[in-house]
C-alpha cells in the first residue's frame, strides 16, 4: 500500500515538473538545409552538444530532420546573449530602479534597460518600450513592470528572443513578435497567473490578487497551478489567485461614440456613454496623440463622463471600451475631438436671468475675467441670436442700453484675450422689458361735507397708486402719503386753504412710475359766518 502511495506521488510530481521542464527548452523550428551538425555549430555553446539534441528529442537518425519540424533544445546548451530594452518615449512621471545597484532615476527616452530593471509609472504617465525583435510594450499609469529575463538565443541571423516580464500592478499593452519569428517566446508573470506568448497583441491588467488578459490578435496561453486556458483573438480571461483562470470570454464590441461631441466649447461637459447593454462600466482615455502615449485622462465611469477644466484647449483623441461583469475590457472605439472653451465667458451680475425691466435705460454689468483684454456684448430679440440688435466690444465690465420698446430680449457675453482669441459665448440670459406704468390722470378734488375725495382714472396693468397730498408745491410738508389699489382715496376734510396733490403708478412687478404734475386746489371754509363775525368784531374794536 505504501509502495502504491509512493508511486502515486512520484507520478503527480513528475506531471507537475513536466511543463516546467518544457518551459526550460527552446523550441527551434528546423529550416531548409539544416542538419543537426549545422544547428550545433550555429546555435549551441559547444557544437559537441549535438548528441544531446538527438537524445532530448528521441531522434535516432539525424538525417530524418525535416524543415518545419520543431525540436526542443535545452536552454543550458543554447548560445545566448543578453538583450536590451530601449525606452522609446516617456510621458509624465516615470522612474526606473536598476537591478544591478538599486539606483532609482527618472526614466528618459533613449535609455537601455536590461534584465532585473524595474519601471514604475505615476499618475497620468506612460512609457513605451521596444525590444530587440521590434516587439513593443506600452506601460500605463500607476503600474510596475520588471524585465526579469531578456535573452537573445542562437547566433547572428538565427536569433530568437526569450523574454520574461513581471507586472506587479497596473496595466500594459504588448505587441509581441510582430515579425512572427517562430522561435521567439515571451512569458508574462502576474500575481495570479502566467501568460505564454509567441506572436500576438494583448492587454494585461493586475489589481491586487487578480489579473485579466484580453487578446486583440493571435493566441495567449494563460495558466497557473490550478489550470490553463488558451485565449484566442477577441477573447479574454480572468485569473484569481489560488483559482483556475476563467474559460475564455468574448470581449465586448466597440461602443458607439456618435454622441461624443467633436467640439467642446463649455467646461464642464457631461457626455453619456451607455451604448452597450452588456457593459457594466466604461474605460475612458483621453490623449493628445492618436497612439495614446500621451494620456491626459484615464478613468472608469459608470455611464457618464465629465470633461472638466483640467483639460486645456486643443486637439485630443478619446478612446472608450466597455467593461463586462468580469471586469474584462472590450474593443476600442476612438474619436478625435477639440476643446475650445477658453477664455471663459464672464459671470453675469445684472440683470439676472428672467429679470423684469422697464422701457428706458438699463444697466448691464459682469464679473472681471483674469487675463482677458476685452468683452464682447451681444443683444438680440431671439435666443438663437439671429435677430441681433446690438454688438459691442468693451474693455470695461459694464454698459448701458436704452430700450424704447417693450418685449423679451436676450443677451450674452464673450471674453477676448490680448491676442484677439475670442472664447465661447456665455450662457444666454433672457430679460423682459415692460412698458413704464403710465401716469394716472387726476380728477378735480371734491369736498363733500366732512370729507375730501381725491380721484383719478384707473390704469390697466397698475397694481397700486401712490398718493401724496401736501400744503406746499415742493411736497416737503406732506399731509397724506399713502398707497391704494382703488382709483380714489377719501380723507377727512382738511382746514381751509390751498393744497397740492400728485400721483404715481406701481405695476404688478413693483416698478414705480413717475409722479404726475402737482395739482393745486383750494379747500374753502365750511361756513363764512365766523369770518363775518370776526370782521364785525374787528371794526367795532376800531371805533
MARKOL-314906 format. One line per 10 residues: their letters; for each residue x, y, z of C-alpha. Coordinates in Angstrom, 2 decimals. Each point is the difference from the previous one (the first is absolute). Layout:
# MARKOL-314906
a	X,Y,Z  ... .
END
This chain:
# MARKOL-314906
xxxxxxxxxx	0.00,0.00,0.00  2.79,2.35,0.90  1.81,-0.87,-3.25  -3.11,0.90,-2.04  -0.36,3.25,1.91  3.66,0.81,-0.67  -0.40,-0.70,-3.73  -3.13,2.18,-0.11  1.76,3.05,1.41  3.02,-0.55,-2.24 .
xxxxxxxxxx	-2.37,0.07,-2.99  -1.69,3.16,1.28  3.32,1.79,0.52  1.30,-1.05,-3.40  -3.16,1.18,-1.70  0.38,3.40,1.69  3.68,0.21,-0.95  -0.60,-0.92,-3.63  -1.30,3.45,-1.03  2.85,1.63,1.90 .
xxxxxxxxxx	2.53,-2.13,-1.83  -1.61,0.85,-3.33  0.10,3.66,0.95  3.79,-0.27,0.35  0.30,-1.19,-3.61  0.39,2.17,-3.06  -2.40,-1.12,-2.69  2.03,0.31,-3.19  -1.59,-0.30,-3.44  2.14,-1.92,-2.48 .
xxxxxxxxxx	0.74,2.03,-3.13  0.73,-1.27,-3.51  3.59,-1.26,-0.20  0.33,-0.42,3.79  1.81,-3.04,1.34  0.56,-0.87,3.62  3.67,0.87,-0.46  -0.77,3.40,-1.60  -2.38,0.74,2.86  2.64,-0.94,2.53 .
xxxxxxxxxx	2.69,2.21,-1.57  -2.26,3.05,-0.46  -2.24,-0.08,3.05  1.64,-1.90,2.85  2.63,1.04,2.50  2.09,-2.97,-1.14  -0.60,-1.92,-3.24  0.67,-3.28,1.85  -3.43,0.32,1.67  -1.59,-1.32,-3.24 .
xxxxxxxxxx	-0.50,-3.40,1.56  -1.96,1.59,2.88  -2.47,1.35,-2.55  -0.60,-3.45,-1.48  -0.47,-1.64,3.37  -2.23,2.81,1.36  -2.31,-0.32,-3.00  0.17,-3.80,-0.34  1.48,0.30,-3.50  1.76,-3.16,-1.00 .
xxxxxxxxxx	1.00,1.09,-3.50  1.36,3.54,-0.43  -0.75,-0.15,-3.72  -3.73,-0.08,0.68  -0.18,3.73,0.93  -2.55,1.66,-2.26  -0.56,3.78,-0.54  -2.79,1.30,2.23  0.61,-2.62,2.66  0.18,1.41,3.54 .
xxxxxxxxxx	2.73,-1.36,2.22  0.48,0.76,3.69  3.49,1.20,0.90  0.85,0.29,3.71  0.77,3.62,0.86  3.19,-0.92,1.83  1.70,-0.97,-3.29  -1.38,2.83,-2.15  2.31,2.84,-0.95  -1.54,3.11,1.49 .
xxxxxxxxxx	0.67,3.70,0.29  -1.44,2.61,2.33  -2.62,2.10,-1.71  -1.12,3.53,0.82  -3.19,2.01,0.04  0.03,3.48,-1.49  -2.10,2.82,1.48  -1.82,1.59,-2.95  -2.11,2.61,1.75  -0.89,1.19,3.50 .
xxxxxxxxxx	-2.98,2.11,1.00  -0.55,1.30,3.52  1.88,-1.28,3.04  1.70,-3.36,-0.62  2.89,-1.46,2.00  2.37,-2.93,-0.49  1.59,-2.08,2.76  3.16,-1.64,-1.31  0.34,-3.63,1.01  3.79,0.00,0.24 .
xxxxxxxxxx	0.37,2.73,2.64  -3.52,1.07,1.10  0.34,3.57,-1.26  -3.26,1.80,-0.77  0.05,2.56,-2.77  -2.50,1.76,-2.25  -0.60,-2.04,-3.11  0.96,1.80,-3.21  -0.36,-0.79,-3.72  3.07,-1.66,-1.45 .
xxxxxxxxxx	0.89,-1.92,3.17  0.82,-3.71,-0.28  -1.33,-2.36,2.65  1.15,-3.52,0.79  -1.26,-2.99,1.95  -0.72,0.88,3.62  -0.98,3.63,-0.69  -3.39,1.12,1.24  -2.17,2.87,-1.32  -2.61,1.88,2.06 .
xxxxxxxxxx	-2.49,2.43,-1.56  -1.83,2.73,1.89  -3.43,1.53,-0.53  -0.70,1.14,-3.59  3.30,-1.57,-1.07  0.95,-2.52,-2.69  3.17,-1.57,-1.38  0.56,-1.70,-3.37  2.70,-2.64,-0.41  1.34,-1.91,-2.98 .
xxxxxxxxxx	1.72,-3.38,0.16  2.72,-1.33,-2.26  -2.48,-1.77,-2.29  -2.12,3.19,-0.37  -2.55,-1.14,2.59  -1.54,2.96,1.81  -1.34,0.52,3.52  -2.13,2.95,1.11  -0.02,0.23,3.79  -2.87,2.10,1.29 .
xxxxxxxxxx	-0.50,2.15,3.07  0.60,-1.21,3.57  1.64,-3.24,-1.12  3.10,-2.00,0.94  1.82,-2.15,-2.55  3.20,-2.02,0.43  2.06,-1.37,-2.88  0.90,-3.32,1.60  1.69,-1.69,-2.98  1.23,1.51,-3.28 .
xxxxxxxxxx	1.99,-2.44,-2.10  0.73,-0.41,-3.70  0.38,-3.68,-0.87  2.10,-1.46,-2.83  2.48,1.65,-2.31  -0.04,3.03,-2.26  -2.64,-0.36,-2.65  -1.77,-2.72,2.01  -0.73,1.88,3.21  -3.23,-0.39,1.87 .
xxxxxxxxxx	-1.13,1.97,3.04  -0.67,-1.63,3.34  -1.59,2.56,2.33  -1.65,-0.24,3.38  -1.89,2.96,1.46  -1.61,0.42,3.40  -2.81,2.52,0.43  -0.69,0.57,3.67  -2.83,2.50,-0.36  -1.68,2.15,-2.59 .
xxxxxxxxxx	-0.52,-0.54,-3.71  2.08,-0.56,-3.11  -0.61,-0.61,-3.68  2.47,-2.08,-1.99  0.45,-0.72,-3.66  2.24,-3.05,0.17  2.14,-1.39,-2.82  -1.44,2.11,-2.83  2.19,-1.79,-2.58  -1.56,-3.33,1.09 .
xxxxxxxxxx	3.39,-1.65,0.57  -0.95,-3.62,0.81  2.56,-0.52,2.75  -0.35,3.14,2.15  -1.90,-0.32,3.24  -1.29,2.31,2.71  -1.26,-0.75,3.49  -2.02,2.52,2.01  -0.11,-0.61,3.75  -2.73,1.38,2.27 .
xxxxxxxxxx	-1.11,-0.62,3.57  -2.70,-2.45,-1.10  1.07,-1.55,-3.33  2.69,-0.15,-2.66  -0.53,0.62,-3.71  1.97,-1.72,-2.76  0.23,2.05,-3.19  1.68,-0.54,-3.36  -1.47,2.49,-2.44  -3.04,2.02,1.01 .
xxxxxxxxxx	-1.45,3.28,1.20  -1.60,0.07,3.43  -0.74,2.00,3.16  0.70,-1.09,3.57  -1.32,1.66,3.13  0.86,-0.83,3.62  -2.09,1.11,2.99  0.95,-1.41,3.42  -0.40,-3.83,-0.17  -1.56,0.00,-3.44 .
xxxxxxxxxx	1.16,0.31,-3.59  -1.81,0.23,-3.31  1.22,-0.70,-3.51  -1.68,1.33,-3.15  1.28,-1.32,-3.34  -0.28,2.36,-2.96  1.88,-2.13,-2.51  1.43,-3.53,-0.01  -0.13,-2.43,2.93  1.14,0.24,3.63 .
xxxxxxxxxx	0.27,-2.94,2.39  -0.90,1.00,3.57  0.54,-2.38,2.88  0.94,-0.62,3.61  0.28,-3.00,2.30  -3.79,-0.45,-0.15  -0.57,-0.05,-3.74  0.82,1.33,-3.42  -2.04,1.57,-2.83  0.86,1.04,-3.54 .
xxxxxxxxxx	-1.52,3.40,-0.70  -0.60,0.76,-3.70  -0.35,3.35,-1.73  -2.88,2.19,1.23  -0.36,-2.01,3.21  1.22,0.52,3.54  0.40,-1.77,3.33  0.25,0.90,3.66  2.23,-1.83,2.48  -0.46,0.31,3.75 .
xxxxxxxxxx	2.84,-1.06,2.27  -0.41,-3.64,1.09  -2.70,-0.59,-2.63  0.11,-1.24,-3.59  -0.41,2.60,-2.78  -3.51,0.50,-1.35  -0.87,-1.64,-3.32  0.51,2.50,-2.85  -2.67,2.72,-0.12  -0.93,1.93,-3.14 .
xxxxxxxxxx	1.07,3.64,0.25  -2.63,2.72,-0.32  -0.29,1.80,-3.36  1.07,3.65,-0.34  -2.51,2.47,1.44  -1.71,2.56,-2.20  1.67,3.43,0.29  -2.37,1.78,-2.37  -1.31,2.05,2.91  3.46,1.09,1.18 .
xxxxxxxxxx	0.36,3.65,-1.08  2.64,0.84,-2.58  0.33,3.46,1.53  -0.34,0.85,3.70  -0.51,3.72,0.65  -1.06,-0.10,3.65  1.58,-1.64,3.03  -1.06,-2.02,1.82  -1.88,-2.03,-2.63  -1.68,-3.32,0.84 .
xxxxxxxxxx	-0.10,-2.65,-2.75  -2.18,-3.13,0.17  1.78,-3.32,-0.74  -2.77,-2.57,0.19  -0.10,-1.58,-3.46  0.86,-3.58,1.12  -2.70,-1.92,1.85  2.49,-2.58,1.31  2.45,2.60,1.34  0.12,0.45,3.77 .
xxxxxxxxxx	2.26,3.03,-0.39  2.36,1.62,-2.49  3.69,0.76,-0.09  0.63,3.42,-1.48  3.39,1.29,-1.09  0.65,3.46,-1.41  3.38,0.58,-1.61  1.83,2.68,-1.91  1.19,-2.48,-2.64  -1.72,-2.59,-2.15 .
xxxxxxxxxx	2.29,-2.76,1.34  -1.15,0.73,3.59  3.49,0.41,1.40  -0.77,3.43,1.47  -3.06,-0.83,2.07  -1.51,2.95,1.85  -2.99,-1.83,1.51  -0.47,-3.70,0.80  -2.97,-1.04,2.09  -2.85,-2.50,0.31 .
xxxxxxxxxx	-3.49,1.54,0.05  -3.44,-1.51,0.44  -1.55,1.57,-3.07  0.64,3.75,0.06  3.32,1.75,-0.54  0.65,3.51,1.29  2.52,1.91,-2.10  1.15,2.78,2.32  2.39,2.94,0.27  3.02,-2.23,0.57 .
xxxxxxxxxx	0.26,-0.43,-3.77  1.47,2.96,-1.84  -1.22,1.27,-3.36  1.28,-1.92,-3.01  -0.31,-3.20,-2.04  -0.65,-3.33,1.73  -0.90,-3.61,-0.67  -2.47,-1.92,2.14  0.06,-3.80,0.34  -2.88,-1.87,1.63 .
xxxxxxxxxx	-0.52,-3.71,0.64  -2.65,-1.81,1.98  0.67,-2.12,3.10  -2.07,-3.14,0.48  -1.05,-1.65,3.25  3.41,-1.68,0.30  1.84,3.30,-0.32  1.34,-0.93,-3.43  0.48,2.99,-2.25  -1.40,-0.27,-3.51 .
xxxxxxxxxx	0.95,1.39,-3.38  0.94,3.64,-0.47  -2.02,2.77,-1.56  2.09,3.09,-0.81  -1.00,3.52,-1.02  1.79,3.30,-0.53  -1.39,3.13,1.62  1.00,3.52,1.01  -0.44,2.13,3.10  -0.45,3.72,-0.62 .
xxxxxxxxxx	-1.37,1.24,3.32  2.36,2.88,0.77  0.02,2.77,0.84  -3.07,-0.70,2.09  -2.93,2.38,-0.18  -0.49,2.41,2.92  -2.61,-0.62,2.66  -3.05,2.23,-0.36  -0.75,2.31,2.91  -3.02,1.92,-1.29 .
xxxxxxxxxx	-2.55,-0.20,-1.31  -0.40,-3.62,1.09  -1.91,-2.63,-2.01  -3.72,0.73,-0.41  0.43,3.44,1.53  -2.94,2.33,-0.57  1.00,3.45,-1.18  -1.74,3.01,-1.45  0.36,2.10,-3.09  2.83,2.44,0.39 .
xxxxxxxxxx	3.69,-0.24,0.87  1.06,-3.41,1.38  3.41,-0.63,1.61  1.93,-3.23,-0.72  3.01,-1.21,1.98  2.13,-3.15,0.31  2.98,-1.38,1.91  3.58,0.58,-1.12  1.82,-2.97,-1.55  3.73,-0.46,0.60 .
xxxxxxxxxx	2.33,0.47,-2.99  -2.80,1.37,-2.16  0.45,3.17,-2.04  -3.59,0.72,-1.08  -3.58,-1.23,0.09  -2.38,-0.50,-2.91  -3.59,0.94,0.83  -2.94,-1.16,-2.14  -3.70,0.85,0.30  -2.69,-1.69,-2.12 .
xxxxxxxxxx	-3.73,-0.50,-0.26  0.35,-3.81,-0.19  1.91,-2.66,1.94  1.75,-1.16,-3.18  1.45,3.48,-0.56  -1.18,0.21,-3.60  -1.72,3.36,0.60  2.84,1.93,1.62  -0.74,3.52,1.22  3.33,0.98,1.53 .
xxxxxxxxxx	3.63,-1.17,-0.05  2.71,1.72,2.00  3.66,-0.65,0.74  0.73,1.38,3.47  3.04,0.25,2.24  -2.15,0.74,3.07  -2.25,-2.34,1.94  -3.19,1.99,-0.49  -2.09,1.78,-2.60  -3.47,1.53,-0.41 .
xxxxxxxxxx	-2.67,-0.53,-2.64  -3.03,2.19,-0.62  -3.12,-2.07,-0.70  -2.75,1.81,-1.85  -2.30,-2.98,-0.52  -1.43,-2.52,2.43  0.53,-3.73,-0.62  2.31,-2.99,0.65  3.72,0.43,-0.64  3.09,-2.23,0.23 .
xxxxxxxxxx	3.59,0.93,0.72  3.31,-1.82,0.34  3.68,0.76,0.55  3.30,-1.39,-1.29  3.55,0.59,1.19  2.81,1.09,-2.34  3.72,-0.39,0.76  2.70,2.53,-0.81  0.90,-2.16,-3.01  -3.52,0.35,-1.33 .
xxxxxxxxxx	-1.17,-3.52,0.84  -3.72,0.09,0.66  -1.37,-2.60,2.38  -3.40,-1.69,-0.22  -3.06,2.11,0.80  -1.23,-0.30,3.56  -3.42,-1.23,0.96  -2.80,1.90,-1.69  -1.91,2.21,2.42  -3.64,0.83,-0.68 .
xxxxxxxxxx	-1.52,3.23,1.26  -3.49,1.53,-0.23  -0.48,3.67,-0.69  -3.40,1.39,0.99  -1.51,3.35,-0.88  0.36,2.66,2.66  -3.28,0.29,1.99  -1.86,3.05,-1.34  -0.62,2.99,2.23  -3.60,-0.06,1.29 .
xxxxxxxxxx	-2.14,2.94,-1.09  -1.35,1.72,3.10  -3.60,1.15,0.33  -0.82,3.27,1.79  0.08,-0.48,3.78  -3.47,0.19,1.57  -0.99,1.13,3.49  -3.11,-1.81,1.18  -1.13,0.98,3.49  2.70,-1.06,2.44 .
xxxxxxxxxx	2.04,-1.89,-2.61  2.43,0.72,-2.81  -0.17,-2.37,-2.93  2.99,-0.39,-2.32  -0.66,-2.01,-3.19  1.75,-0.89,-3.26  -0.45,-2.13,-3.09  0.65,-3.72,0.45  3.01,-1.30,-2.01  0.32,-3.59,-1.36 .
xxxxxxxxxx	2.97,-1.97,1.32  0.37,2.13,3.11  -0.15,-1.83,3.33  0.10,3.02,2.36  0.01,3.77,-0.01  2.23,2.19,2.11  -1.82,3.14,1.18  1.62,3.08,1.56  -1.78,3.09,1.38  2.03,2.98,1.23 .
xxxxxxxxxx	-0.45,3.59,1.05  2.96,1.14,-2.16  0.93,-0.38,-3.67  3.27,-1.76,0.90  -1.83,-2.68,2.00  2.21,0.55,3.01  -2.98,0.36,2.35  -1.86,-3.22,-0.74  -3.50,-0.40,1.37  -0.71,-3.36,-1.73 .
xxxxxxxxxx	2.49,-2.57,-1.34  -1.90,-3.24,-0.67  -0.40,-2.87,-2.49  -3.33,-1.40,-1.13  -1.24,-2.52,-2.54  -3.12,2.09,-0.65  -0.12,2.93,-2.43  -1.10,2.31,2.80  0.85,0.94,3.55  -2.35,1.58,2.57 .
xxxxxxxxxx	1.51,2.13,2.78  -1.29,2.09,2.91  -0.66,3.57,-1.16  3.12,2.06,0.67  -0.09,3.60,1.20  -0.79,2.56,-2.65  2.91,1.10,-2.16  1.99,-0.93,-3.07  1.36,-3.56,-0.50  2.05,-1.96,-2.51 .
xxxxxxxxxx	-0.83,-3.51,-1.23  2.07,-2.47,-2.15  -0.04,-3.72,-1.02  2.24,-2.75,-1.29  -0.76,-3.57,-1.24  1.52,-3.22,1.33  -0.27,-3.00,-2.36  -0.33,-3.70,0.83  3.82,-0.41,0.02  0.39,2.73,2.62 .
xxxxxxxxxx	1.36,2.55,-2.45  -0.84,3.58,1.04  -0.80,2.43,-2.76  0.47,3.75,-0.08  -2.08,2.43,2.03  -2.70,1.92,-1.74  0.24,3.79,-0.18  -1.13,1.52,3.35  -3.62,1.22,0.02  -0.78,3.06,2.12 .
xxxxxxxxxx	-3.46,0.37,1.50  -1.76,1.95,2.75  -2.05,-1.24,2.93  -2.45,2.70,0.83  -1.32,0.62,3.53  -2.99,-2.09,0.95  -1.93,3.26,1.06  0.75,3.74,-0.39  -1.92,1.02,3.18  3.08,-0.17,2.25 .
xxxxxxxxxx	1.84,2.18,-2.48  -2.84,2.57,-0.11  -0.19,0.15,3.79  3.77,0.39,0.13  -0.11,2.91,-2.42  -2.86,1.72,1.88  1.79,-0.48,3.32  3.18,1.46,-1.43  -1.82,3.08,-1.32  -1.74,0.64,3.35 .
xxx	3.34,-0.14,1.79  1.38,2.63,-2.29  -2.95,2.38,0.69 .
END
